[in-house]
Amino acid sequence: MSWRRLRVLIQHLPPESATWTAMRNAADPAELAAQAEKGEPEKGRWSQTEQLLALVADRVARLEWALWSVNIEKKSQRPDPPEPLRRPGVGPRKKKPKLNSNSADRLFQLIQGGAE
């Protein structure tokens, strides 16, 4: 067996395999911290079971958020909706820009026909 073939076989083992576990356990804390900082779960490989589990987790988080939202007296205290778990092949969701007072004034002028 060539070294290339061995590398390909190891790279395609599941993340919970004994080989990957041993490699993670042998890594020093600084290396693990560096990997955690630049972690990108959307580039990983997920099985169908992991995809379904993420879907269930997202729906439970959404139900929890809905329960909180319904039982809060003031709308201003309502929490933000939960972010879905990041999945392979999908980048993080972009934040919508919030409307500040300058933007609100400009929008109001445009609505009133003040476009110049």
N, C-alpha and C positions, 0 to 999 in steps of 0.2 A: 504494500500500500504506500502511495506517495504521501509526502507531508501535506501537499495541497488537499488531497482527498480526506486526510484526517482532519484538517482544519475545517473543511466544508461539513463534515459529519458532526463535529463538535458545535459549529455555529448553528446548525439546524436542530439541535436537541431542544426539548421543551425547557422553559426557564426553571421548572421545578425538578429537573433531573439531578441526579447525584453529582454529575460532573460540574454543572453550573453552580450548584450549591457549594461544592468544595472550592471552586474558584472564587466565589464571593466570600467564603469564610477565610480564605488565604489572603485576601486583599487587605492592605493597611487602611486605617481609619481616614487618612488624608485622601487616599484614592477614592474611597467610598463617598466621602463628602463632595469631592469634585464631580463624581458621576451623578450624585443626587441633585446638585445645582443645575447641571445641564440635561437633566432627565427629560426625555420627550416620549411619553407613552404612545403618542400617535404614530411613532415610527416602529413600534414593536409588533410582534405577531400575536394575535389573539385567536383562540379557538372559538367555535360557535358557542360553547358553554360560557366562555368568558364574556362574549358579546351579550348573551341573554342575561347573565348576572348583572352586567352594567346597566342594561335596560331596566331590570327589576330595581336596582339601587336608585336609578334616576326617578322612577315612578314613585317609589316610597318617599324619596326626598320631596317630590312635588306634592304628594298627599300631605306630608308633614307641613309644608309651606302653606298649603290651602287651609289646613286646620288652624294654624297660627293666624292666618289672615282673617278668617271668619270670626275668630274669637277675640280679636283685638278691637277695643272700643273706637279708637281714632284711626282714620285712614293714614294719617301722617306717621304713625308708628309701625305701619306694615313693613315687614322685612322684604328685602329684594328676593325675587324668585331664585331658586337654586340653579347653579351651573351644572349642566350634565357632565358626567365623567368623560374625560378625554379618551377617544378611541383611536385605534390605528387608522391612519389615512385621513384623519380629520384634525385640522388645526384648532387652536383655542378660539372660542367665540369672541368677536370684537365687541368692545363696549360701545354702547350708543352714547354720543355726546350729550351732556346735560345742558339744558337751556339756562343760561345765565341772564342777568338783568339786561345787559346790552343786546344780546341776541333777541330777547323777548321784546324789547322796545323796537328793534329793527323789524321784527316779524309783524308787530302791531302796525307799524307805518306801512309796510307792504300790503297788509290786508285792507287798510283804509284807503288804498290807492295812492300812496305816497312814494311809489317807485320812481326813482330819478335816473 
